[in-house]
Amino acid sequence: MKKMKDQKEIQIAWEIWNLVEKLNNLLWDRYEEDFIEIYLREEEDKFLYTIAHPSLTTTQDKTED
């Protein structure tokens, strides 16, 4: 009996994965340019933050030899 439950669970997981993949493709097709714009803006923000706060982004070894 447990084997049937496992198979059903596997089948449901497979269907969910396929639907998520389909949704991913639909969202990408619809919002590709917007997603790229957001990604580039976030990367630029990270870069500008590292320039403005270099001491917060570099690891300094304060141990003495």
Backbone torsions as a table, in degrees:
resi	resn	phi	psi	omega
1	MET	NA	-41.1	179.3
2	LYS	-60.5	-34.7	-179.5
3	LYS	-60.6	-41.4	179.2
4	MET	-64.6	-39.8	178.9
5	LYS	-64.0	-43.3	178.5
6	ASP	-61.3	-42.8	179.5
7	GLN	-64.7	-40.4	178.8
8	LYS	-65.1	-43.3	178.7
9	GLU	-62.3	-41.5	177.8
10	ILE	-62.6	-43.4	179.6
11	GLN	-62.8	-42.7	178.7
12	ILE	-64.4	-43.6	178.3
13	ALA	-60.2	-41.5	178.5
14	TRP	-62.0	-44.2	179.7
15	GLU	-65.6	-42.0	177.5
16	ILE	-62.0	-46.1	180.0
17	TRP	-58.5	-43.6	178.6
18	ASN	-63.4	-40.6	178.6
19	LEU	-66.7	-39.7	177.2
20	VAL	-63.5	-41.9	178.3
21	GLU	-63.0	-42.4	178.2
22	LYS	-63.5	-43.2	177.4
23	LEU	-61.9	-43.9	177.4
24	ASN	-55.4	-46.9	-179.8
25	ASN	-65.2	-41.4	178.8
26	LEU	-63.8	-44.3	178.9
27	LEU	-64.0	-42.3	179.4
28	TRP	-63.5	-44.1	179.4
29	ASP	-61.7	-37.0	-177.2
30	ARG	-79.3	-38.1	-170.8
31	TYR	-119.6	17.8	-175.4
32	GLU	-49.9	-52.5	-177.7
33	GLU	-62.6	-40.8	179.2
34	ASP	-65.5	-41.6	179.1
35	PHE	-62.6	-43.3	179.4
36	ILE	-64.0	-41.8	178.4
37	GLU	-61.3	-44.7	178.1
38	ILE	-62.5	-45.8	180.0
39	TYR	-59.3	-46.9	-178.8
40	LEU	-64.8	-38.7	178.1
41	ARG	-64.0	-43.5	179.0
42	GLU	-64.1	-41.4	178.5
43	GLU	-65.3	-39.8	177.6
44	GLU	-63.9	-42.3	178.1
45	ASP	-60.4	-42.7	178.1
46	LYS	-61.4	-44.7	-179.7
47	PHE	-62.5	-47.5	-179.6
48	LEU	-63.2	-34.7	177.8
49	TYR	-65.0	-41.0	-179.8
50	THR	-66.4	-32.3	177.6
51	ILE	-71.5	-43.5	-177.7
52	ALA	-71.4	-30.3	-176.5
53	HIS	-130.3	63.4	-175.8
54	PRO	-62.5	-31.6	-178.1
55	SER	-69.5	-22.5	179.6
56	LEU	-83.8	-16.1	-175.7
57	THR	-106.4	-9.2	178.3
58	THR	-105.2	144.1	178.2
59	THR	-89.8	124.7	179.3
60	GLN	-110.2	127.0	178.7
61	ASP	-86.9	112.7	-178.3
62	LYS	-103.5	14.3	178.5
63	THR	-82.7	147.9	178.9
64	GLU	-103.1	142.7	179.8
65	ASP	-82.4	NA	NA
